[in-house]
């Protein structure tokens, strides 16, 4: 997208504005996002401009959910003692389009929206230290706590089958059966075959875990859906969490799914795109400090089968592995890539993280026991077969 077109789109959201700079945000895997600095009515400020991906069921639904959650958070902060620690919490409110009074502007087969820029914050790709892990736990707990009285039935999922691990397994198997391996060069084919063989050992245990967890009737709540580390905004000076952004995946689901996905993200200290995938490991220390932070806010209200956290972490890493791999097999339709085999590499990274996590399960079990939560001895014994 060139500067002239972006400037035209911006003029439809703001009147009397002069664009000073446009910077692309490269961390997102789905939407195209820009930080825009402008002079509006003579006042310099920034805002977020974003082109929504076509992976969503409905662009209108995405924004309906987004406004529902930001309105709820805004009202809760205003009318309660939520900010009990006297630290700010901000939300990325949508900005109405001047030309149509909606929250979206259609242009050249794309749908654009604008959001407020939360100032004096930073996002990171990797944890800086244990304190940042602790603060991330506090941030996710605050989000869960402030959304705890929002009726999750009001939120309709904007991505079909999102976090439906059985769906991803079935799709992976179907795509694999029809894939033409002959089109790959020898080196890529070998990498793919090695990963497929490794994953085949996990399909059965993942499916049996899903059945077991369904039988436990864990309550549904409002969840973020994608609480990876770079979706947390930290205060630039004091490094506490100010906001949890990228609300397009907010839906009803298990709170443990959010915890597991956040842990998956922060405990991979090398990141999802490391220079060398041999450096990937699951950092149990970061997990411990994250859980301490989370429970410091919400422990008195934990009533959602916390002992199943190891199973949820296992499933979320496995799920993302096969999602990346399936997207590679489907010629990269979902996740944005920087090179042809990018999603294959991402899948390999997640699988290495999965193997490292399995080796750390006894340590995680010990951490949970110290915090007063038992764990499933059956799961712990079963996964040892994969180490």
C-alpha positions, 0 to 999 in steps of 0.5 A: 500500500503506497503513501498516497492511498494510505493518506486518502484512507486517513482523510476519511477518518479525520478532517483537517489533518496533516499526516506527518509519518506512517510506520508499519508494525511488523509483529502481527501475523494477520492484519496489516497495522500502521502507526500514524502521526498527524496534525489534527486541528493543529494538535499533534497526536498518533493513532493506529490504522489497520487493514482487517484480514479476510480470515474473519467471519465478518468485519462488522462482527469484529468491530461489534465485539471490539466495541462491546469489550472496550465499552465494558472495560471503560465503564468498569474502570469508571464505575468501580475500584478496578484500579486498586493498585493506582496504575492506569489501564487503557483500551484501544477504542475504535475511531468512527470514520468521518465519511460514513460514521461507521468504524470501518472504511472499505477501500479497494477490497479491503476494510480499514479501521482506526483506533486510539494510540495508547501513549507512553507504552511499549510492546516487546517480542521477548521477556526482559526479566522475571519481573516482566513475566510477573507483570504479564501475569498481572496484566492478563489477570486484570483483563480476566477480572474486569471482563468477568461480569460480561456475559460471554454469550453476547460475544460471537466468535469472529474466527470460525473454529478458533481454538477448536483443536479437534477441528485443526487436527481433522483439517490437518489430516485431510490436507495431508492426505491430499498434499502433493509432496512431489512439488517440494525440493528434497531438503524441504520435503525431508524437513516436512516428512520429519515433522509429520512423523514426529507429530503423528505420535501426538495426534492420539494423545491430543484427541484423548485429552480433548475428550477428557477435558470436555468431560470435566465441564470447565466453565466458559468465560470471556477470553482474549483468545490471543494473549501473546507477549507482543499484545501486552502494552507496558508502561514505558517507564515503570514496565507494568501492563497498561493494556491488552490489545488486538481484541479481534479474537475476544470470544467465549472460552476457557480461561485456561486457554488464555493462560496456556497461550500466554505461557506458550508465548512468554516461555519461548525466550527465543521467540517464534522467529528465532535465528536458530531453532536449536535455541528454542526451549521452554523456560520454566522460570518465566512460567513460575513468575507469570503464574505468581503475578496472575495469582496475586490478582485473581487467586481468591477467584480461581475456580476453573480447574487450574490443575489442568493447566499442563494439559492446556499448555500442551494442547495450545502448543500442539494446536499452533504447531499443526496450524502453522504446518497446515497453513504451509501445506495450503500455500500460506492462506492464513498467516502472513509470511516473509518467505516461502517456507516461513510457516514450515519453520514456524511449525518446527519452532513450535514443535521444539517448544512442545518437546522442551515443555514435555521435558519440563512437566515434572518441574511445572507440576512441582510449581503448581503443587507449591501454589496449592494446585494438584495436577493430573498424574495420568497426563504426567505419566503419559507424556513421559513416553514422548521425552 
